[in-house]
Amino acid sequence: MMRVNIFVEGQTEETFVRELLYEHFQRQNIYLTPILVRTSSKGKGGIVSYEKIKPQLHRKCLEDSSAFVTTMFDLYALPKDFPGKNSLPNTNDPFKKAEYLEQSMSADIGHKNFIPNLLVHEFEGLLYSNPNAFKGWFDQSIVDQLQRERDTFASPEHINESPMTAPSKRIISCCPSYNKPLHGSLIAIDIGLDIIRQQCQHFDKWLTHLENIIL
C-alpha cells in the first residue's frame, strides 16, 4: 500500500480528505493521512509564515522515504515569505501562478517524495463546482446568486483572489451564516468528487498525479 501524507490548513480540509478523498484512494491501494500544519506551540492550522511550515514538511519527508508528502494549501493569501511569491510571472492565468509557486516550493523543500500542491484559489472555490449543493443549507436566492457568480467565470478555479472577491469572500457576502467548519466539507461531500474534478482542472491534475505516483 502506498502512503501519502497531506498537509492541510484547517479542520475543514482535514475532514475533506478523510470523508471525500480517503475512500477513493483506498480503492486504489493508496492510504491518505491528513496532517494539520502547526503554526504555534499551542495551535494548529493556517499558514501565517512559510518558515513555520517548511520544517514540518522537511521532517515528514525524511521520516519515511517510502511515503509521499503533499500539500493542500490555498493559493489565495499565501504569506510573503512563500517561495516564488516575490518573483511571480506577470500573468492572469491562475494555473500558471499556481504551478510556478508549486515548482518554487518543490525546489525549496528538495525531496523526491514531496509533491507540492496549491488549491486555486482556495478551498471554497471547489464549492462553486455545483452551487446547487448549497440548497440543503441555505435559501434558493443564495443558491441562485452563487450560480450567477459561477457562470461569470470559465471555471471555479478562475474565481479571483482579491480580498473582496475571493471565493470565500463571495460566499460570506451573499450568505453571512456560512460557517466553513460546519458547512464546507459537508457541501463538498454533497457535490461529490467526480463533479469537483470535472470542474476544477488543477485540482484534478493533483489527484491524477497522486493516483499515478511511483517512487
N, C-alpha and C positions, 0 to 999 in steps of 0.2 A: 504494500500500500504506500502510495506517495503521500507525503505530508506537506502541507502548506500553511504557514503562519501568516495571518493577515492583520497588520497593524491598522487600527481604526481610530477615529477621533472621539467617538462617544458611544453611549449605550444604544442609541437608535441603530447606528451602523453595526454594532456588535450583534444586536437582535436580527438585523437584516441578514448577516452572514449565517447565523445559526438557523434561522427559520426559512430563508429563501435559497441560499446558496449551498448549505451543507448537504442536504439530501441529494441535490442534483449531482454534486461532485462525488458523493459517496457511491453512487451507482457506477461511477467510472473509476472506482478504487482510489480516489483522491480524498484525503482526510483534511478538512479545513479547521483551523483553530483561530478564532478572532482574539486579538490582544489589544486592549485599550492602552493607548500611549500614556505614559506618566509624565505629567508636567510639573509636579512638585512632590515633596515628601509625603504630603497628606492627600493629594488628589490625583485623579486621572482624567484624561480627556482633553481634546482640543490641541491645537498647535499654536502656541504663542511664540515659540522660538525653535528654529531648526536645530540649534545647538543642544537643545534639551532632548530631542528625539533621536538625533544621529547616534549617540552611544547605545541606545536601546536597539536600534536596527543592527548596528555593528555587532553587538554581543549576541543577538539572536542568530545572525548568520554564522558566527563562529561556534555557537553552541552545538550545532549538528549540521555538518556539511551535506548530509544526505537529505535534509529537508529544505524546502524553499521558504523564502521570506518575501512578502509583498506588502503593498500599502493600499489603503482606500481613503486617501486624503482629498479634501476639496481643493480644486484649483482656485476657487474664489477665496480671497483674503489670506493667501499664503504669507507667512512672515517675511520681513525684508531680508533676513539672512538666509533664505532658502536658496540653494544652488541654482544659478542661472537667472534669478529674479531680476538682477540689475543689468542683464545683458540680453533680455528678451528681444527677438526679432520684431521688426515693425510690421505686424500683420494683424488682420482682423479675423483670421482663421483660428477658431478655438482649438482645433485639433493640433495645429502646428505649435501653438503655445504650449499645450499640454505635453506634446511629445518632446519639445525642446527641454522643458523643465524636468521631465522624467529621465531623459538622457543625462542631464546635468546631475540629477540625484544619483543615478546609477554610477556615474563616473566617480562621484564623491564617496559613495559607500564602498565601491570597489570589490564586491564579492560576486562570484559567478552564480551563487544561489540566490541572489537578490533580484527581484522583478519589480521595478518601480511602477506605480500606477496613481493617476490623479483622476478624480471624478470631474467631469466637465458639465457645469462649473461647480456644482455641489450636489449633495445627496438629494435635496428637494427637486433638482432638475429631473431626476428619474421619475418622480411622481407625475410629471407632466406627460409621461408616456400614455396615460389614459386618465384625464381629469374626471371622467365619469365615475372612477373609483372613489371619489370624494363623496359621492351621493349617500353612502351609508352613514356618513357622519355629519354632513352639512346640507344646507338648503340648496335647492335646484338653481337658484340665482347665483350662488357661489360657484357651482359646477359650471354653469354657462359662462361666467366671467373667466374662469380658468381655461376653459376650452377656447374662448376667443383669443386669449393671450397665447395659448399654444399654437393656434392657427396662424399667428403672425410670424412664426419662425420656421426655419427649414426643419428643425428637429428640436427635441427638448434640450439637447446639449448646446444649441445655439442661443438659448435664452441668456441674455447677457449678464455681466458680473459687476455692474456698478453698485454702490452701496444702497441705491434706491430701487434698482430693477433686477437684482439677482433673484433667482427662483424663490428662495425662502422669503425675501422681502415682498415679492409679489403675492405670495400665498397669505402672508400675515396681513398685508394691506387689505385684501378683499375678505379675509377670514381671520379676524383678530383672535378668535378662540382656538385657532390651530395650535396644537402643542406637539412639538416634534417627538419627544419621548413617548407620548401617548398615541399619536396618530401616524407618525412617519412610517414605521416598519409595517404597521397593520394595513395601511393604504398600499404600500409596495407589494405586500402579500396578496392583496385583493387584485392588483393589476396583473401579477404573475411574471415570472422570469422571462418567459418567451416573448411577451409583448415588450417588456423593457429592452430586451436585446434587439428586437426588431427596430425599435425607435431610437436607440442610443448606440451609435456605431463604435464610439471609442470604448464605452463600457463593454460592449460585445467583443471587441478586439482583445481586451484584457482577459475576459473569461476564456476566449478561444486559446489564448496563449497558455493559460493555466491548464486547460484541457489537454494540451499537447506538450507539456514540459517533460524534458528528459535531461537528467544530469550527465 
